[in-house]
């Protein structure tokens, strides 16, 4: 499963994209995370961004969609979430560092 992260550092938003999980449907799912209202030079700002990334990754990876059978998070969804979070945090690391340095 491939995930895509599109970051717009100057805009204050990141788009998390992941393939849909439901059945054989191969449509991609996307979730937007904004961070322009956060002070990423602070620990509280970074924690809030982490929470937003987690929520967006879960949404993009299909967690919370009601399907027949179970509401449990599948192994594939967990992998998708971990991958999406890792990619988003990696893409945003330069933005956070710039804000820490006062930029």
Protein Blocks (a to p, Z undefined) as FASTA:
>chain_A
ZZdddddfknopacdddddfehjbfbdcdddddfklpcfkbmklmmmmmmmmmmmmmmmn
opoiacehiacdcfklmmmmmmmmmmmmmmmmmmmmmmmnoZZ
